[in-house]
Amino acid sequence: MSDTSIKLTVNGEVVSRAVEPRLLLSDFLRQDLGLTGTHVGCEHGVCGACTVLIDGRSARACLTFAAQIDGSSVETVEGLAKESGALTPLQEAFRDSHGLQCGFCTPGFLMVANEYLRAGGSADRQEIREAISGNICRCTGYETIVDAIAKVAGKAQDDRR
Amino acid sequence: MKPAAFDLLRPDSLEEALQALTAHQEADIKALAGGQSLIPMMNFRVAQPSVLVDLERIPDLRGIEEDGDWISIRPMTRHFEVKASPVVAKHLPLVREAYEHVAHFTIRNRGTLGGNLSHADPASEMPCVMNALDADFVLQNASSVRTVPAREFYLGPFTTAIEPDELLVQIRIPKAQADERFAFEEVSLRKGDFAMSAVAVRLAFDGDVCRSAGIALAGVAGTPVHAEAAEAELVGQPVNPDAAARAASSMIETIVFEGSANITAEYRRHVTRVLIERAIIRAVASPRI
């Protein structure tokens, strides 16, 4: 059971490590790199709390071996806010709309919402619901999460006009 | 929940991957595609392969191309790529339509068509669609290549005709013809979940008369079900709502429905009858390609 050498970019920084093949990306981020913002909920791909972006596309970190994404670029929730602590417009919208209560699911929601907004996603509530359909929140009832994403998407739509 | 330890092979070519499968046949070796079904099973330790062959780095296993009257899809093509493909939208409208029901955004980003078809979940949409379309699956080992029709590929739940030393290397699907009509219907607990019942319908017409039909069901048995009884009711006559109702009623008589955690056998039976009837009626009214 020999280790596998991997080199990947995490939030813009190059990381090289030798990992056990069975090491899940979620555990690699949390334990090897100390990036505990990626939350581990169900560990079988149902809840979405561990969602990160791999090469710009959302992925379940608990359904990905770190060794599978050798050479890729990973973005986690830690990569969103600036070092100064300044939040992104999406994070501000989540705060302003009460898009989180306990916050456990929030990193996953922020990452899928990021993917949706970067792809030019609209403020249409049905489309937003489709985009977040793979993520579970047990506090908010989703309405306020949709509010937050719709707010940012609506502003982006206005800016494009 | 963490997977048991295993050795990982990362071949750069198909030849290398096939040689590895041959060399490790005695070990519990498995091919790793997108991992969206295999990894959860490994996390639960339902699956504990001792060797995994990661197919990620093999360029020959990706892509969608036209090949005469067929569309050829390589197995490592990801779900999101198939769903977004203009070639698929143009030539495989049933595949495109059914993709509205396949998993969630994030799972489609990593899951692959070949992995999905080989995993053989009885409630999965694409195995059912490939049955209705009479697709061919090309299987290869280190020394030979063979083709298995979709209807002979599924042997039981999570069990296919793929031998331990073989890989699914190509999915060949007949292009939609001008006289064909399609529809896909599904009921699931949440959108993107596996089907409680689903039906894929292909009807070919000679004028008003149904010349041939391909109808398959998912979620109602251990494998995709080829709905021969429904097809027999339709072929050789015009397809109207009465014929659709007869086809649906005859078909459900041939299945022993079972309940599961979220659905009773009686409800599954009812929903399956409704979905078959609805899909046939909608297929007849669907636009020409």
Contacts between the chains, C-beta under 8 A, distances in Angstrom:
chain1	res1	chain2	res2	distance
A	1	B	5	4.7
A	1	B	6	7.1
A	1	B	7	5.9
A	2	B	7	7.0
A	4	B	8	5.6
A	4	B	10	7.5
A	20	B	5	6.9
A	21	B	5	7.7
A	21	B	6	5.9
A	21	B	7	6.7
A	21	B	8	3.6
A	21	B	52	7.0
A	22	B	2	6.8
A	22	B	3	4.5
A	22	B	4	7.0
A	22	B	5	5.4
A	22	B	6	6.0
A	22	B	42	7.8
A	24	B	2	7.2
A	24	B	3	7.5
A	24	B	39	7.8
A	24	B	43	7.6
A	27	B	2	7.5
A	43	B	1	4.5
A	43	B	43	5.4
A	44	B	1	6.8
A	44	B	40	4.0
A	44	B	43	5.2
A	44	B	44	6.4
A	45	B	36	6.6
A	45	B	39	7.4
A	45	B	40	5.0
A	45	B	107	7.0
A	48	B	106	6.8
A	51	B	106	5.9
A	54	B	109	7.9
A	54	B	110	7.7
A	57	B	80	7.5
A	57	B	109	4.3
A	57	B	110	7.8
A	58	B	105	6.5
A	58	B	106	4.4
A	58	B	109	5.8
A	59	B	106	6.2
A	59	B	109	5.7
A	59	B	110	5.2
A	60	B	36	7.6
A	60	B	106	6.1
A	60	B	107	7.3
A	60	B	110	7.5
A	62	B	39	7.8
A	62	B	43	7.0
A	63	B	35	5.8
A	63	B	36	5.6
A	63	B	39	4.6
A	63	B	40	6.3
A	63	B	107	7.9
A	63	B	110	7.1
A	64	B	35	6.5
A	64	B	39	7.2
A	64	B	110	6.9
A	65	B	8	7.6
A	65	B	32	8.0
A	65	B	35	7.1
A	65	B	39	7.2
A	67	B	8	5.6
A	67	B	10	7.6
A	67	B	54	7.5
A	68	B	32	7.3
A	68	B	35	6.7
A	68	B	54	6.0
A	68	B	56	6.1
A	70	B	10	7.8
A	112	B	105	6.8
A	112	B	106	6.3
A	115	B	105	7.7
A	130	B	105	7.5
A	130	B	191	7.5
A	131	B	105	6.0
A	133	B	104	5.3
A	133	B	105	7.2
A	133	B	190	7.2
A	133	B	191	5.9
A	133	B	192	5.5
A	134	B	103	7.7
A	134	B	104	3.0
A	134	B	105	5.8
A	134	B	106	4.7
A	134	B	107	6.4
A	134	B	192	6.6
A	135	B	106	8.0
